[in-house]
């Protein structure tokens, strides 16, 4: 039982790595957003 679980985990890891490489060809976009976000910060130093 543990042996089969190990095989499933290994296959899932291989599938995840494969999806990371092949995903952009199928329209999956993994890039981070590139817009700048500014928020005011109020410091209360007493």
KALIN-V902888 format. One record per residue. N is the residue number from 1. RES is the residue in one letter. PSI is psi in radians with two decimals (999 if undefined). OMEGA is omega in whole degrees, 0 to 359 (NA if undefined). Layout:
((N/RES/PSI/OMEGA) (N/RES/PSI/OMEGA))
This chain:
((1/X/-0.82/179) (2/X/-0.61/180) (3/X/-0.76/180) (4/X/-0.64/177) (5/X/-0.70/177) (6/X/-0.75/178) (7/X/-0.68/179) (8/X/-0.71/179) (9/X/-0.73/179) (10/X/-0.77/179) (11/X/-0.65/177) (12/X/-0.70/178) (13/X/-0.74/177) (14/X/-0.70/178) (15/X/-0.67/179) (16/X/-0.76/178) (17/X/-0.71/177) (18/X/-0.70/178) (19/X/-0.62/179) (20/X/-0.61/180) (21/X/-0.67/186) (22/X/-0.34/183) (23/X/-0.79/180) (24/X/-0.45/177) (25/X/-0.42/181) (26/X/0.20/174) (27/X/0.03/178) (28/X/2.20/182) (29/X/2.01/183) (30/X/0.08/183) (31/X/2.64/179) (32/X/2.63/176) (33/X/2.48/186) (34/X/0.41/179) (35/X/2.56/181) (36/X/2.35/180) (37/X/2.19/178) (38/X/2.28/177) (39/X/2.38/178) (40/X/2.52/179) (41/X/2.21/179) (42/X/2.11/179) (43/X/2.24/178) (44/X/1.54/180) (45/X/1.93/181) (46/X/999/NA))
